[in-house]
Amino acid sequence: MTLTDTLKPIALAAAMTLTTLMQTGSAQAGSPETLTVAGGCFWCVESDFEGVPGVLGAVSGYTGGKVDNPTYKQVSRGGTGHYEAVQITFDPDKVSRQRLLNLFFRSVDPTDAGGQFCDRGESYRTAIFVSNKGEKAIAEQAKAKAQGDLGQKIVTPILSAGKFYPAEAYHQDYYKGDKLILTRFGPKRQASAYKAYRKACGRDQRVKQLWGDAAPFAGS
């Protein structure tokens, strides 16, 4: 665990503050906004969205449950009600909430109510979290469009946003870490372990099967 990993949520907040200060006095510049989604393994969602132009950063965490300051062990065991989620911070002048939601639906299996891919259970279900009527309307539009394009019922709920708890430091930026760890695939660097997990879990294969060429991150 590195100091950089530990301070990621703090650094992202500082970047948001700095961006806001730099934009002061510009009537046309928008302040950074956040979008919180659950799409199964939060490593994968974080990896996908941190590469989208206009996204300032993404933090893996937990939300939607009834336990304060949950741990990964508690959430993954089940019973807390939390989702593995990712809070995405973005510049609305460069990428819209609608665009991000369209990407989100096409990066998951929104027809699966029991988890995502090889990860099963309540913490791995999909969801979108909204803070006001405007965000809810945008989410509903994105969901309706995705359902129309897919031609199947989408079970991803749109839920009222609650407290978001950043996950433990070792989960942040896991997909690009270089720490040597022991996995079921043998000793690997985190980045290699992540790729092996993602392939074995069948995430990209299933997304590609569902969405075809509309899948934005399959194979990433």
C-alpha positions as a Markdown table, in Angstrom:
| # | Residue | x | y | z |
|---|---|---|---|---|
| 1 | Met | 0.0 | 0.0 | 0.0 |
| 2 | Thr | 1.5 | 3.3 | -1.0 |
| 3 | Leu | 1.0 | 6.8 | 0.3 |
| 4 | Thr | -0.4 | 7.8 | -3.1 |
| 5 | Asp | -3.0 | 5.1 | -2.9 |
| 6 | Thr | -4.0 | 6.2 | 0.6 |
| 7 | Leu | -4.5 | 9.8 | -0.4 |
| 8 | Lys | -6.3 | 9.2 | -3.7 |
| 9 | Pro | -9.8 | 10.3 | -2.5 |
| 10 | Ile | -8.2 | 13.4 | -0.8 |
| 11 | Ala | -6.2 | 14.2 | -3.9 |
| 12 | Leu | -9.3 | 14.0 | -6.1 |
| 13 | Ala | -11.2 | 16.3 | -3.8 |
| 14 | Ala | -8.3 | 18.8 | -3.9 |
| 15 | Ala | -8.3 | 18.6 | -7.7 |
| 16 | Met | -12.0 | 19.4 | -7.7 |
| 17 | Thr | -11.4 | 22.4 | -5.5 |
| 18 | Leu | -8.6 | 23.6 | -7.6 |
| 19 | Thr | -10.6 | 23.2 | -10.8 |
| 20 | Thr | -13.4 | 25.2 | -9.2 |
| 21 | Leu | -11.1 | 28.0 | -8.1 |
| 22 | Met | -9.6 | 28.2 | -11.6 |
| 23 | Gln | -13.0 | 28.5 | -13.1 |
| 24 | Thr | -14.1 | 31.3 | -10.9 |
| 25 | Gly | -15.1 | 34.3 | -12.9 |
| 26 | Ser | -16.0 | 32.3 | -16.0 |
| 27 | Ala | -19.7 | 32.4 | -16.5 |
| 28 | Gln | -19.6 | 29.6 | -19.1 |
| 29 | Ala | -17.4 | 27.2 | -17.1 |
| 30 | Gly | -19.2 | 24.5 | -15.1 |
| 31 | Ser | -18.1 | 23.2 | -11.8 |
| 32 | Pro | -17.1 | 19.5 | -11.5 |
| 33 | Glu | -20.0 | 17.1 | -11.0 |
| 34 | Thr | -20.2 | 13.6 | -9.7 |
| 35 | Leu | -22.0 | 10.5 | -10.9 |
| 36 | Thr | -22.2 | 7.4 | -8.7 |
| 37 | Val | -22.9 | 4.0 | -10.3 |
| 38 | Ala | -22.6 | 0.4 | -9.4 |
| 39 | Gly | -21.5 | -2.0 | -12.1 |
| 40 | Gly | -20.2 | -5.1 | -10.5 |
| 41 | Cys | -16.5 | -5.1 | -9.7 |
| 42 | Phe | -15.5 | -1.6 | -8.9 |
| 43 | Trp | -12.0 | -2.1 | -10.2 |
| 44 | Cys | -13.4 | -2.6 | -13.6 |
| 45 | Val | -15.8 | 0.4 | -13.5 |
| 46 | Glu | -13.0 | 2.6 | -12.3 |
| 47 | Ser | -10.7 | 1.4 | -15.0 |
| 48 | Asp | -13.3 | 2.0 | -17.7 |
| 49 | Phe | -14.3 | 5.5 | -16.7 |
| 50 | Glu | -10.9 | 7.0 | -15.8 |
| 51 | Gly | -10.0 | 6.8 | -19.4 |
| 52 | Val | -13.0 | 8.7 | -20.7 |
| 53 | Pro | -12.2 | 12.3 | -21.9 |
| 54 | Gly | -13.7 | 14.8 | -19.5 |
| 55 | Val | -13.6 | 12.5 | -16.5 |
| 56 | Leu | -11.3 | 13.9 | -13.8 |
| 57 | Gly | -11.1 | 10.8 | -11.7 |
| 58 | Ala | -13.0 | 7.9 | -10.2 |
| 59 | Val | -13.0 | 6.5 | -6.6 |
| 60 | Ser | -14.1 | 2.9 | -5.7 |
| 61 | Gly | -16.3 | 2.6 | -2.7 |
| 62 | Tyr | -19.5 | 1.5 | -1.1 |
| 63 | Thr | -23.0 | 3.0 | -1.0 |
| 64 | Gly | -26.7 | 2.2 | -0.6 |
| 65 | Gly | -26.4 | 0.2 | 2.6 |
| 66 | Lys | -27.2 | 0.5 | 6.3 |
| 67 | Val | -23.8 | 0.1 | 8.0 |
| 68 | Asp | -21.5 | 3.1 | 8.6 |
| 69 | Asn | -17.9 | 2.9 | 7.3 |
| 70 | Pro | -18.3 | -0.6 | 5.9 |
| 71 | Thr | -15.3 | -2.7 | 5.1 |
| 72 | Tyr | -14.8 | -4.8 | 1.9 |
| 73 | Lys | -15.1 | -7.9 | 4.0 |
| 74 | Gln | -18.4 | -6.9 | 5.4 |
| 75 | Val | -19.8 | -5.7 | 2.0 |
| 76 | Ser | -18.6 | -8.8 | 0.0 |
| 77 | Arg | -20.0 | -11.1 | 2.7 |
| 78 | Gly | -23.5 | -9.6 | 2.2 |
| 79 | Gly | -26.1 | -8.3 | 4.6 |
| 80 | Thr | -25.1 | -4.7 | 4.8 |
| 81 | Gly | -27.1 | -3.7 | 1.7 |
| 82 | His | -24.2 | -1.9 | 0.1 |
| 83 | Tyr | -23.2 | -1.9 | -3.5 |
| 84 | Glu | -19.7 | -1.9 | -4.8 |
| 85 | Ala | -19.9 | 1.5 | -6.5 |
| 86 | Val | -17.7 | 4.1 | -8.2 |
| 87 | Gln | -18.0 | 7.8 | -7.8 |
| 88 | Ile | -17.0 | 9.5 | -11.0 |
| 89 | Thr | -16.0 | 13.1 | -11.0 |
| 90 | Phe | -16.3 | 14.9 | -14.4 |
| 91 | Asp | -16.2 | 18.2 | -16.2 |
| 92 | Pro | -19.7 | 18.8 | -17.6 |
| 93 | Asp | -18.2 | 21.2 | -20.2 |
| 94 | Lys | -16.3 | 18.2 | -21.7 |
| 95 | Val | -18.5 | 15.3 | -21.1 |
| 96 | Ser | -22.2 | 15.2 | -20.2 |
| 97 | Arg | -23.9 | 13.1 | -17.5 |
| 98 | Gln | -26.1 | 11.7 | -20.3 |
| 99 | Arg | -23.0 | 10.6 | -22.2 |
| 100 | Leu | -21.5 | 8.9 | -19.1 |
| 101 | Leu | -24.8 | 7.1 | -18.4 |
| 102 | Asn | -25.0 | 5.8 | -21.9 |
| 103 | Leu | -21.5 | 4.5 | -21.6 |
| 104 | Phe | -22.3 | 2.9 | -18.3 |
| 105 | Phe | -25.3 | 0.9 | -19.5 |
| 106 | Arg | -23.3 | -0.4 | -22.4 |
| 107 | Ser | -20.4 | -1.4 | -20.1 |
| 108 | Val | -22.4 | -3.8 | -17.9 |
| 109 | Asp | -25.1 | -6.5 | -18.2 |
| 110 | Pro | -28.2 | -4.5 | -17.1 |
| 111 | Thr | -30.4 | -7.5 | -17.5 |
| 112 | Asp | -28.8 | -9.4 | -14.6 |
| 113 | Ala | -30.4 | -8.8 | -11.2 |
| 114 | Gly | -28.2 | -11.2 | -9.3 |
| 115 | Gly | -24.8 | -9.7 | -9.7 |
| 116 | Gln | -22.4 | -9.1 | -12.6 |
| 117 | Phe | -20.6 | -11.8 | -14.7 |
| 118 | Cys | -18.8 | -14.2 | -12.3 |
| 119 | Asp | -19.4 | -12.0 | -9.3 |
| 120 | Arg | -22.7 | -12.9 | -7.6 |
| 121 | Gly | -24.6 | -11.4 | -4.7 |
| 122 | Glu | -26.2 | -8.1 | -3.7 |
| 123 | Ser | -23.0 | -6.1 | -3.6 |
| 124 | Tyr | -22.3 | -6.7 | -7.3 |
| 125 | Arg | -25.7 | -5.6 | -8.6 |
| 126 | Thr | -26.0 | -2.7 | -11.0 |
| 127 | Ala | -27.5 | 0.6 | -9.9 |
| 128 | Ile | -27.5 | 4.4 | -10.6 |
| 129 | Phe | -27.6 | 6.8 | -7.7 |
| 130 | Val | -29.2 | 10.3 | -8.1 |
| 131 | Ser | -29.3 | 13.3 | -5.9 |
| 132 | Asn | -32.2 | 15.4 | -7.4 |
| 133 | Lys | -35.1 | 15.3 | -9.9 |
| 134 | Gly | -32.9 | 16.6 | -12.8 |
| 135 | Glu | -30.4 | 13.7 | -12.3 |
| 136 | Lys | -33.2 | 11.2 | -12.0 |
| 137 | Ala | -34.8 | 12.4 | -15.3 |
| 138 | Ile | -31.5 | 12.1 | -17.1 |
| 139 | Ala | -31.0 | 8.6 | -15.7 |
| 140 | Glu | -34.5 | 7.6 | -16.7 |
| 141 | Gln | -33.9 | 8.8 | -20.2 |
| 142 | Ala | -30.6 | 6.9 | -20.5 |
| 143 | Lys | -32.2 | 3.8 | -19.1 |
| 144 | Ala | -35.1 | 4.0 | -21.6 |
| 145 | Lys | -32.8 | 4.5 | -24.5 |
| 146 | Ala | -30.6 | 1.6 | -23.4 |
| 147 | Gln | -33.6 | -0.7 | -23.1 |
| 148 | Gly | -34.9 | 0.3 | -26.5 |
| 149 | Asp | -31.5 | -0.2 | -28.1 |
| 150 | Leu | -31.0 | -3.6 | -26.4 |
| 151 | Gly | -34.5 | -4.9 | -26.9 |
| 152 | Gln | -34.5 | -6.5 | -23.5 |
| 153 | Lys | -35.8 | -5.5 | -20.0 |
| 154 | Ile | -33.2 | -3.6 | -18.0 |
| 155 | Val | -33.4 | -4.3 | -14.3 |
| 156 | Thr | -30.8 | -1.7 | -13.2 |
| 157 | Pro | -32.6 | 0.5 | -10.6 |
| 158 | Ile | -32.3 | 4.3 | -10.2 |
| 159 | Leu | -31.9 | 5.0 | -6.5 |
| 160 | Ser | -31.6 | 8.0 | -4.3 |
| 161 | Ala | -28.0 | 8.8 | -3.4 |
| 162 | Gly | -26.9 | 8.2 | 0.1 |
| 163 | Lys | -23.6 | 8.3 | 1.9 |
| 164 | Phe | -20.6 | 7.2 | -0.3 |
| 165 | Tyr | -17.7 | 5.5 | 1.6 |
| 166 | Pro | -14.4 | 5.3 | -0.3 |
| 167 | Ala | -13.1 | 1.7 | -0.3 |
| 168 | Glu | -9.8 | 0.7 | 1.3 |
| 169 | Ala | -6.7 | 2.2 | -0.2 |
| 170 | Tyr | -5.5 | -1.0 | -1.9 |
| 171 | His | -8.7 | -1.0 | -4.0 |
| 172 | Gln | -8.0 | 2.4 | -5.5 |
| 173 | Asp | -6.3 | 2.3 | -9.0 |
| 174 | Tyr | -5.9 | -1.5 | -8.5 |
| 175 | Tyr | -6.1 | -1.9 | -12.3 |
| 176 | Lys | -2.8 | -0.1 | -12.8 |
| 177 | Gly | -0.9 | -1.0 | -9.6 |
| 178 | Asp | 2.6 | -2.6 | -9.7 |
| 179 | Lys | 2.6 | -4.3 | -6.3 |
| 180 | Leu | 3.5 | -8.0 | -6.5 |
| 181 | Ile | 0.6 | -10.1 | -5.1 |
| 182 | Leu | -0.2 | -13.8 | -4.9 |
| 183 | Thr | -3.3 | -14.8 | -6.9 |
| 184 | Arg | -5.0 | -17.9 | -8.1 |
| 185 | Phe | -3.1 | -17.3 | -11.3 |
| 186 | Gly | 0.2 | -17.3 | -9.4 |
| 187 | Pro | 2.4 | -14.3 | -8.4 |
| 188 | Lys | 1.5 | -11.3 | -10.5 |
| 189 | Arg | 1.8 | -7.5 | -10.5 |
| 190 | Gln | -1.6 | -5.9 | -9.7 |
| 191 | Ala | -2.1 | -4.7 | -13.2 |
| 192 | Ser | -1.5 | -8.2 | -14.6 |
| 193 | Ala | -3.7 | -9.8 | -11.9 |
| 194 | Tyr | -6.5 | -7.4 | -12.8 |
| 195 | Lys | -6.4 | -8.2 | -16.5 |
| 196 | Ala | -6.4 | -12.0 | -15.7 |
| 197 | Tyr | -9.3 | -11.6 | -13.3 |
| 198 | Arg | -11.3 | -9.5 | -15.8 |
| 199 | Lys | -10.8 | -12.0 | -18.6 |
| 200 | Ala | -11.6 | -15.0 | -16.4 |
| 201 | Cys | -14.7 | -13.3 | -15.1 |
| 202 | Gly | -16.1 | -13.0 | -18.6 |
| 203 | Arg | -17.0 | -9.3 | -18.3 |
| 204 | Asp | -15.9 | -8.2 | -21.8 |
| 205 | Gln | -17.2 | -11.3 | -23.5 |
| 206 | Arg | -20.7 | -10.9 | -22.0 |
| 207 | Val | -20.8 | -7.1 | -22.7 |
| 208 | Lys | -19.7 | -7.7 | -26.3 |
| 209 | Gln | -22.4 | -10.4 | -26.6 |
| 210 | Leu | -25.1 | -8.0 | -25.4 |
| 211 | Trp | -24.0 | -4.8 | -27.0 |
| 212 | Gly | -21.8 | -5.7 | -30.0 |
| 213 | Asp | -20.0 | -2.7 | -31.4 |
| 214 | Ala | -21.8 | -0.4 | -29.0 |
| 215 | Ala | -19.8 | -1.8 | -26.1 |
| 216 | Pro | -17.4 | 1.1 | -25.4 |
| 217 | Phe | -14.8 | -0.7 | -23.1 |
| 218 | Ala | -14.9 | -4.4 | -24.1 |
| 219 | Gly | -11.4 | -5.6 | -24.5 |
| 220 | Ser | -9.9 | -2.6 | -22.6 |
